[in-house]
């Protein structure tokens, strides 16, 4: 019998070098803490300091609060940091180079544990550097006033989004990155932005409340769809779709998604339609292509009705748009967006038959209550906005009511221990990572919103572009990168209703651009993020290449439609 060779132990010299590096990092951390490198700004570290904080800033105006905190005896800390950061970078690079030299070695079914030290070192180095910038111990030329407090927050957000974008290269799960990003953003706000502790706690609580509503809505919708799927409810729809050609199916899916999203939340529509495609199309590439078009069609369909998209609802509640003019002014541009997107793909795609998933042997008997559970679950989803309007309860509570009713029905139809059809079994099969990804991304974006960075971005766009219509178009592009909700909220504060009355041309353009601009990138809308979570091989890069050109074409088709409609004098006003 051949005995596998046992790896030789690490030499004593190598052990000393590794431990010296670790000791160096520990001493640096302790030294900075002792020298005040990580001291809290006024207003966060004690009740007494809170009383000394001049004024009380609102969460949306942190950039205008008290002057930077003075630190005592900080010279040594600055010198230590400036010397240590390059040294730490050299250590990280040396570790990384060793990993790269070993990259061609066989992995034997395992990951590469050698990459862990440089990654953790890099993360630790980033926290040290950003904290140093915020506290003023690492000077950055060109920064004025409070800019040193907000630069690390912006840089961390960009870096985190970059890692999510490069998931297929880094092989780091996007959920892990999103969770770390969300918490780090708020950690830098809590330790580096001058604000009272009460303001910070209120900001975190309000942000978490808003995010929790989305996460609970998502969990409820995913579980409802799983119960519908467990009863083979989607077989009812797939059997009724007789299309055999790819282009024919693409048109059917696009139009169906557009119509559904006008009465359903577009997040719900994407969950339902992507689940349907997984039962209808076997080929991975074609199914992902259709899923990406579902994202675009759902955002376009949600733009022209008050309940179709959250940003449209915001403008409707705020009084910027009203029901009848909204329907009349945005229906045609939304259709043009769908036409432009599908038209581009129909020209680019080679037609041919598509393959459906193979039937599993003999024809299985439909579960008890198949049609009742499917149509009941779908009707419950449609009823959610009606329930919210009648009871003033949030949308997530309506979705949870739908889930509870469906769970009650299934528990009466089947044996109590049959996990194939029970709520317990459905919960064990849904992807919780999708909800956590939502949590991390929205938590990070919420931090940018609370400190006023997103509002500052919108105002900067207004300064750079004096033409209001161009600002609205650029807001659409910005909504592809960050959440469109705070951008729309910022636009509501930028333009007064006396200057731009309800149903003004500007409000119509903002409504359309905010709703459809998120389709340009997969991370630009809740629908895209849900699609990214449900289709495991969908990445940022794939979406940019496969769906981005069609989404961009549809976006500009809609912009041309709305501006042409206004130029022709066909726009409807409330007066």
C-alpha positions in Angstrom: 0.0 0.0 0.0 1.3 3.4 -0.9 1.4 5.9 1.9 0.8 9.5 0.9 3.7 11.8 1.7 3.3 14.0 4.7 4.1 17.7 4.0 7.2 18.9 5.7 6.7 21.1 8.7 7.2 24.9 8.2 10.7 26.0 9.0 11.4 27.9 12.2 12.5 30.9 10.2 9.1 31.0 8.4 7.2 30.7 11.6 9.2 33.6 13.1 8.4 35.7 10.0 4.7 35.0 10.2 4.4 35.7 13.9 6.4 38.9 13.5 3.9 40.1 10.9 1.0 39.3 13.1 2.6 40.9 16.1 3.4 44.0 14.0 -0.3 44.3 13.1 -1.4 43.9 16.7 1.1 46.5 18.0 -0.1 48.9 15.3 -3.7 48.5 16.3 -3.0 48.9 20.0 -0.8 51.9 19.3 -3.4 53.7 17.2 -6.0 53.1 19.8 -3.8 54.4 22.6 -2.8 57.5 20.6 -6.5 58.3 19.9 -6.5 57.1 16.3 -9.8 55.4 16.8 -11.4 57.8 19.3 -15.1 58.6 18.7 -16.2 62.0 17.5 -18.0 64.3 19.9 -21.6 63.2 20.4 -21.1 59.5 20.3 -18.8 58.4 23.2 -20.6 59.7 26.3 -23.5 61.6 27.6 -21.4 64.5 28.6 -20.0 64.9 25.1 -23.5 64.8 23.7 -24.3 67.9 25.7 -21.3 69.6 24.2 -22.3 68.9 20.7 -23.4 72.2 19.1 -26.8 71.9 17.6 -28.7 68.8 16.6 -28.3 67.7 13.0 -31.0 65.8 11.1 -30.1 62.5 9.5 -30.2 64.1 6.1 -27.8 66.9 7.0 -24.9 65.4 8.7 -22.5 67.2 6.4 -23.4 70.5 8.0 -22.9 69.7 11.7 -20.1 70.6 14.2 -16.5 71.1 13.3 -14.0 68.2 13.3 -13.0 66.8 16.6 -9.6 67.8 17.9 -7.4 65.0 19.1 -4.7 65.3 21.7 -1.2 64.0 21.1 -2.0 62.7 17.7 1.4 63.3 16.0 2.9 60.0 16.9 -0.3 58.3 15.6 -0.1 60.0 12.3 3.6 59.1 11.9 3.0 55.5 12.9 0.1 55.2 10.5 1.9 56.7 7.5 4.8 54.3 8.1 2.8 51.2 8.9 0.3 51.3 6.1 2.9 50.9 3.3 4.5 48.2 5.4 1.2 46.4 5.8 0.6 46.7 2.1 4.0 45.1 1.3 3.1 42.3 3.7 -0.2 41.8 1.9 1.5 41.8 -1.5 4.1 39.3 -0.5 1.4 37.0 0.8 -0.6 37.5 -2.4 2.4 36.8 -4.6 2.8 33.4 -2.9 -0.8 32.6 -3.6 -0.4 33.5 -7.2 2.6 31.3 -7.5 0.6 28.4 -6.2 -2.5 29.1 -8.3 -1.6 26.4 -10.9 -1.4 23.7 -8.3 -4.2 21.1 -8.2 -6.9 21.9 -5.7 -8.1 18.3 -5.0 -11.7 19.4 -4.7 -10.9 22.1 -2.1 -10.7 25.9 -2.2 -7.4 27.8 -1.8 -6.9 28.4 1.9 -3.7 30.3 1.2 -5.8 33.2 -0.1 -7.4 33.8 3.3 -4.4 35.6 5.0 -4.0 38.3 2.4 -7.8 38.8 2.1 -8.2 39.3 5.8 -5.1 41.5 5.9 -6.4 43.6 3.1 -9.8 44.0 4.9 -8.1 44.9 8.1 -5.8 47.3 6.3 -8.8 49.0 4.7 -10.5 49.6 8.0 -7.3 51.1 9.4 -6.9 53.4 6.4 -10.5 54.6 6.3 -10.6 55.2 10.0 -7.4 57.1 9.8 -8.8 59.3 7.1 -12.0 60.0 9.0 -10.2 60.9 12.2 -7.7 63.1 10.4 -4.6 61.1 11.2 -4.1 60.2 7.5 -4.2 63.5 5.6 -5.7 63.5 2.2 -4.9 66.5 0.0 -7.8 68.5 -1.3 -10.3 67.6 1.4 -12.1 70.5 3.0 -14.4 70.8 6.0 -16.3 67.6 6.8 -15.3 65.8 3.6 -12.8 63.6 5.4 -15.7 62.1 7.3 -17.6 61.1 4.2 -14.9 60.1 1.8 -14.2 56.7 3.5 -18.0 56.0 3.4 -18.1 56.6 -0.4 -14.9 54.7 -1.0 -16.1 51.7 1.0 -19.4 51.7 -0.9 -17.6 51.8 -4.3 -15.2 49.0 -3.2 -18.0 46.8 -1.9 -20.0 47.2 -5.0 -16.9 46.5 -7.1 -16.4 43.1 -5.3 -20.1 42.3 -5.9 -19.7 43.2 -9.6 -16.5 41.0 -9.8 -18.1 38.0 -8.1 -17.3 35.7 -11.0 -13.6 36.7 -10.7 -13.2 36.8 -7.0 -15.5 33.8 -6.3 -16.6 35.6 -3.1 -20.4 35.1 -2.6 -22.2 38.3 -3.1 -24.3 37.8 0.0 -21.1 37.8 2.2 -19.9 41.0 0.5 -23.2 42.7 0.8 -23.5 42.0 4.6 -20.0 43.2 5.3 -20.5 46.3 3.2 -23.8 47.2 4.9 -22.4 46.9 8.4 -19.1 48.7 7.5 -20.9 51.7 6.1 -22.8 52.2 9.3 -19.7 51.5 11.4 -17.9 54.3 9.7 -21.0 56.5 10.1 -21.1 55.7 13.8 -17.4 56.2 14.5 -16.4 58.9 12.1 -19.4 61.2 11.4 -20.0 63.9 14.0 -23.6 63.5 15.2 -25.4 62.9 18.5 -25.9 59.2 19.5 -29.6 59.7 19.6 -29.6 60.8 15.9 -27.5 57.8 15.0 -29.7 55.3 16.8 -32.8 56.8 15.1 -31.2 56.7 11.7 -30.2 53.0 12.1 -33.7 52.1 13.4 -35.5 53.9 10.6 -33.3 52.4 8.0 -33.7 48.9 9.4 -37.5 49.3 9.6 -37.6 50.2 5.9 -35.3 47.4 4.9 -37.2 44.9 7.1 -40.4 45.6 5.2 -38.7 44.7 1.9 -37.0 41.6 3.3 -40.2 40.3 4.9 -42.1 41.0 1.7 -39.5 39.0 -0.2 -39.5 36.1 2.2 -43.3 36.0 2.1 -43.4 36.1 -1.7 -40.7 33.5 -2.1 -42.5 31.1 0.2 -45.9 31.6 -1.5 -44.3 30.9 -4.9 -42.6 27.8 -3.4 -46.0 26.5 -2.1 -47.5 27.1 -5.5 -44.6 25.3 -7.2 -44.8 22.4 -4.8 -48.4 21.8 -5.9 -47.1 22.0 -9.6 -49.2 25.1 -10.1 -46.9 26.5 -12.8 -47.7 23.4 -14.9 -51.1 25.1 -15.5 -49.4 28.0 -17.2 -46.6 26.1 -18.9 -49.2 23.8 -20.5 -51.2 26.8 -21.8 -48.1 28.3 -23.5 -48.0 26.6 -26.9 -45.0 28.5 -28.3 -42.3 26.4 -29.8 -39.9 29.1 -31.2 -37.6 31.3 -29.1 -38.7 34.6 -30.5 -42.4 33.7 -30.1 -41.8 32.8 -26.4 -39.8 35.9 -25.8 -42.7 38.1 -27.0 -45.2 36.2 -24.9 -43.1 36.4 -21.7 -42.3 40.1 -22.3 -46.0 41.1 -22.8 -47.2 38.9 -20.0 -44.7 40.4 -17.6 -45.5 43.9 -18.6 -49.2 43.4 -18.0 -48.8 41.7 -14.7 -46.4 44.3 -13.3 -49.0 47.0 -13.9 -51.2 45.5 -11.2 -48.6 43.6 -9.1 -45.5 44.8 -7.4 -42.6 44.3 -9.9 -40.7 42.3 -7.3 -43.5 39.8 -7.1 -43.8 39.6 -10.8 -40.1 38.8 -11.2 -40.3 36.0 -8.6 -43.4 34.5 -10.3 -42.1 34.8 -13.9 -38.5 33.5 -13.1 -40.1 30.5 -11.3 -42.3 30.0 -14.4 -39.3 30.1 -16.7 -37.4 27.5 -14.7 -40.3 25.1 -15.4 -40.6 26.1 -19.0 -37.1 26.4 -20.5 -34.3 23.9 -20.1 -31.5 25.7 -21.9 -29.6 27.8 -19.3 -28.5 30.6 -21.6 -31.9 31.2 -23.1 -33.6 31.0 -19.7 -31.3 33.6 -18.3 -31.8 35.8 -21.3 -35.6 35.6 -20.8 -35.1 36.3 -17.1 -33.2 39.5 -17.8 -35.9 40.7 -20.2 -38.4 39.9 -17.4 -36.6 42.4 -15.2 -36.8 45.1 -17.9 -40.4 44.4 -18.8 -41.5 44.4 -15.1 -39.8 47.8 -14.4 -41.4 49.2 -17.6 -44.8 47.8 -16.7 -44.7 49.2 -13.2 -43.9 52.8 -14.3 -47.3 53.8 -15.6 -49.6 52.8 -12.7 -49.6 54.1 -9.1 -49.2 50.6 -7.6 -46.8 49.1 -10.1 -43.5 50.6 -8.9 -42.4 51.9 -5.5 -41.0 55.1 -7.0 -44.3 55.8 -8.9 -46.2 55.2 -5.7 -43.9 57.7 -3.9 -44.6 60.4 -6.5 -48.3 59.6 -6.4 -48.5 59.9 -2.7 -46.4 63.1 -2.7 -48.8 64.7 -5.1 -46.4 65.1 -8.0 -48.5 62.9 -10.3 -52.2 62.0 -10.2 -54.0 58.9 -11.4 -55.6 59.7 -14.8 -52.8 61.9 -16.2 -50.2 59.3 -15.0 -51.9 56.5 -16.9 -52.3 58.7 -20.0 -48.8 60.2 -20.0 -46.7 57.1 -19.2 -48.5 54.2 -20.9 -47.1 55.0 -24.3 -43.5 55.6 -23.1 -43.6 52.4 -21.1 -44.8 50.4 -24.1 -42.1 52.1 -26.2 -39.5 50.9 -23.6 -40.8 47.3 -24.0 -40.9 47.6 -27.8 -37.3 48.9 -27.9 -36.0 46.2 -25.6 -37.8 43.3 -27.4 -37.1 44.7 -30.8 -33.3 44.8 -30.1 -33.3 41.2 -28.9 -35.5 40.0 -31.8 -33.0 41.5 -34.3 -30.0 40.1 -32.5 -31.3 36.6 -31.7 -31.3 33.7 -34.0 -34.7 32.0 -34.0 -35.3 28.3 -33.5 -37.0 25.8 -31.3 -36.4 25.8 -27.6 -36.2 22.8 -25.3 -38.5 22.3 -22.4 -37.5 20.3 -19.3 -38.0 16.6 -19.8 -41.0 15.1 -18.1 -40.1 12.7 -15.2 -41.0 9.3 -16.5 -44.7 8.4 -16.3 -47.1 11.3 -16.0 -47.5 12.2 -12.3 -50.9 12.8 -10.9 -51.5 16.4 -9.9 -51.4 17.1 -6.2 -54.6 17.7 -4.4 -55.6 21.3 -4.6 -53.2 22.1 -7.5 -55.4 24.7 -9.2 -56.9 26.1 -5.9 -53.5 26.7 -4.4 -52.0 28.2 -7.5 -54.8 30.6 -8.4 -55.4 31.4 -4.7 -51.8 32.3 -4.2 -51.8 34.5 -7.4 -55.0 36.2 -6.4 -53.6 36.8 -2.9 -50.6 38.6 -4.5 -52.9 40.7 -6.6 -54.9 41.5 -3.5 -51.8 42.8 -1.5 -51.9 46.4 -2.8 -55.7 46.5 -2.3 -55.3 45.2 1.2 -52.7 47.9 1.9 -54.9 50.7 0.6 -58.0 49.5 2.6 -56.3 48.9 5.9 -53.3 51.2 5.7 -51.1 48.3 6.6 -47.7 47.9 5.0 -47.4 45.7 1.9 -45.3 43.0 3.7 -48.2 42.4 6.1 -50.6 41.7 3.1 -48.0 39.3 1.7 -47.8 37.5 5.1 -51.6 37.3 5.3 -51.5 35.7 1.9 -48.9 33.2 3.0 -50.8 32.5 6.2 -54.0 31.8 4.3 -52.2 29.6 1.8 -50.5 27.7 4.6 -53.8 27.1 6.3 -55.3 25.7 3.1 -52.4 23.4 2.5 -52.4 22.1 6.0 -56.1 21.1 5.6 -55.5 19.5 2.2 -52.6 17.3 3.2 -51.2 15.2 6.0 -49.7 17.3 8.7 -46.2 15.6 8.5 -46.0 15.8 4.7 -43.2 18.4 4.2 -43.6 18.3 0.4 -46.7 20.6 0.7 -46.4 22.1 4.2 -45.2 25.6 5.2 -42.3 24.1 7.1 -41.1 22.2 4.0 -41.5 25.3 1.8 -39.4 27.4 4.3 -36.6 24.9 4.2 -36.4 25.1 0.4 -36.4 28.8 -0.2 -33.1 30.6 -0.6 -32.6 32.7 2.6 -29.3 34.0 1.1 -31.4 36.1 -1.4 -33.1 37.9 1.5 -29.8 38.5 3.2 -28.3 39.9 0.0 -31.2 42.4 -0.1 -30.5 43.2 3.6 -26.9 44.0 3.0 -27.3 46.1 -0.1 -30.2 48.1 1.1 -28.5 48.7 4.5 -25.5 50.1 2.8 -27.6 52.3 0.5 -29.7 53.4 3.5 -26.5 54.7 5.1 -25.6 56.8 2.1 -29.1 58.2 2.2 -29.2 59.0 5.9 -25.9 61.0 5.8 -27.2 63.0 2.8 -24.7 61.6 0.2 -27.4 60.6 -2.3 -29.2 63.9 -2.0 -25.9 65.7 -2.5 -25.4 63.6 -5.7 -28.8 64.6 -7.0 -28.2 68.3 -6.2 -24.8 68.1 -7.9 -26.4 66.7 -11.0 -28.8 69.7 -11.0 -25.9 72.1 -10.7 -23.9 70.5 -13.5 -26.9 70.2 -15.8 -29.1 73.3 -15.8 -31.6 71.5 -18.1 -34.2 69.8 -15.9 -35.1 67.1 -18.4 -31.4 66.1 -18.7 -31.2 65.9 -14.9 -34.2 63.5 -14.9 -32.5 61.3 -17.6 -29.3 61.2 -15.5 -31.2 60.3 -12.4 -32.4 57.2 -14.3 -28.7 56.3 -15.0 -27.9 57.0 -11.3 -30.7 54.7 -10.2 -29.0 51.8 -12.0 -26.1 52.1 -9.5 -27.9 53.0 -6.2 -31.4 52.6 -5.0 -33.9 54.7 -6.9 -36.0 55.4 -3.8 -33.7 57.9 -2.1 -33.0 59.5 -5.5 -36.7 60.1 -6.1 -37.0 61.4 -2.5 -34.2 63.8 -3.3 -35.8 65.0 -6.5 -39.0 65.6 -4.6 -37.1 68.0 -2.3 -35.2 69.6 -5.2 -38.2 70.8 -7.2 -41.1 72.7 -5.7 -44.7 72.0 -6.7 -45.2 75.7 -7.2 -42.5 75.8 -9.9 -43.4 72.4 -11.3 -47.1 71.7 -10.6 -48.6 68.1 -10.4 -48.4 66.2 -13.7 -45.8 68.6 -15.0 -43.6 67.3 -17.9 -40.6 67.1 -15.5 -42.5 64.9 -13.0 -43.6 62.5 -15.8 -40.0 62.2 -17.0 -38.7 61.6 -13.5 -41.4 59.0 -12.9 -40.5 57.1 -16.1 -36.7 57.4 -15.7 -36.6 56.4 -12.0 -38.7 53.3 -12.7 -36.9 52.0 -15.8 -33.4 53.3 -15.2 -32.8 50.5 -12.7 -33.0 48.0 -15.5 -29.7 49.2 -17.0 -27.8 47.2 -14.3 -28.8 44.0 -12.5 -28.2 45.7 -9.1 -30.2 48.7 -10.1 -33.6 47.5 -9.0 -35.2 45.2 -6.5 -36.4 43.1 -9.4 -32.9 42.7 -10.8 -31.5 41.8 -7.4 -34.2 39.1 -7.0 -33.5 37.7 -10.4 -29.8 37.6 -9.6 -30.5 35.6 -6.5 -32.9 33.2 -8.1 -30.7 32.4 -11.1 -27.4 31.2 -9.6 -25.3 31.8 -12.8 -26.4 35.4 -13.3 -23.6 37.8 -12.6 -23.1 41.6 -13.0 -20.8 41.1 -16.0 -23.2 38.7 -17.7 -26.1 41.1 -17.3 -24.1 44.0 -18.7 -23.2 42.1 -21.8 -26.4 40.1 -22.4 -29.2 42.5 -21.3 -27.5 45.9 -21.0 -27.7 46.9 -24.7 -31.4 45.9 -25.0 -32.2 47.7 -21.7 -30.4 50.8 -22.8 -32.2 50.8 -26.2 -35.6 50.4 -24.4 -34.7 53.2 -22.0 -34.0 55.7 -24.7 -37.0 54.5 -26.7 -39.2 55.4 -23.7 -37.5 58.8 -23.2 -38.0 59.6 -26.9 -41.7 58.5 -26.6 -42.4 60.7 -23.6 -40.6 63.8 -25.0 -42.2 63.3 -28.4 -45.6 63.0 -26.7 -45.0 66.3 -24.8 -43.7 68.1 -27.9 -46.8 67.1 -29.8 -49.0 68.6 -27.1 -50.5 65.2 -26.2 -49.6 65.3 -22.6 -52.5 65.2 -20.1 -52.5 67.6 -17.1 -54.6 67.7 -14.0 -55.8 71.2 -14.6 
